[in-house]
């Protein structure tokens, strides 16, 4: 969970943190292949709560 005083944490799209965390912003653009991977990993998450899933489906 992110710190309420620092709500944005940025990670690289190709990092394992993008696979493990939902409340992060991606630093770099997603390739189509990486977007599919992250969408599959985060598929059971709520779009409202999972910023990675939203980015992967954009």
C-alpha positions as CSV (number, residue, x, y, z in Angstrom):
1,X,0.0,0.0,0.0
2,X,1.3,3.5,-0.8
3,X,2.0,6.1,1.8
4,X,-0.8,8.6,2.0
5,X,1.7,11.5,2.2
6,X,3.3,10.2,-1.0
7,X,0.6,8.7,-3.0
8,X,2.5,8.0,-6.2
9,X,5.2,5.4,-6.6
10,X,6.7,5.0,-10.1
11,X,8.1,1.8,-11.4
12,X,9.5,0.6,-14.7
13,X,6.9,-1.3,-16.8
14,X,9.3,-4.2,-17.3
15,X,10.0,-4.6,-13.6
16,X,8.8,-7.3,-11.2
17,X,7.3,-4.5,-9.1
18,X,4.8,-3.8,-11.9
19,X,3.8,-7.5,-11.6
20,X,3.5,-7.5,-7.8
21,X,2.0,-4.0,-7.0
22,X,-1.3,-2.5,-8.1
23,X,-1.0,1.1,-6.8
24,X,2.0,2.2,-8.9
25,X,2.4,4.4,-11.9
26,X,4.4,3.1,-14.8
27,X,7.4,5.1,-15.8
28,X,7.7,4.0,-19.4
29,X,5.4,3.0,-22.2
30,X,4.1,-0.5,-22.3
31,X,4.8,-2.7,-25.3
32,X,1.8,-4.7,-26.5
33,X,3.4,-7.9,-25.2
34,X,4.1,-6.4,-21.8
35,X,0.6,-5.0,-21.6
36,X,-0.8,-8.5,-22.2
37,X,1.5,-10.0,-19.6
38,X,0.5,-7.4,-16.9
39,X,-3.2,-7.7,-17.8
40,X,-3.0,-11.4,-17.3
41,X,-1.2,-11.1,-14.0
42,X,-3.6,-8.5,-12.7
43,X,-6.8,-10.0,-14.4
44,X,-8.7,-10.7,-11.1
45,X,-8.1,-7.2,-9.7
46,X,-10.6,-4.3,-9.7
47,X,-10.0,-1.6,-12.3
48,X,-10.9,1.0,-9.7
49,X,-8.1,-0.2,-7.4
50,X,-5.4,-1.5,-9.8
51,X,-3.6,1.2,-11.7
52,X,-1.4,-1.3,-13.5
53,X,-4.4,-3.1,-14.9
54,X,-5.9,0.2,-16.1
55,X,-2.6,1.0,-17.8
56,X,-2.4,-2.4,-19.4
57,X,-5.9,-2.2,-20.8
58,X,-5.5,1.4,-22.1
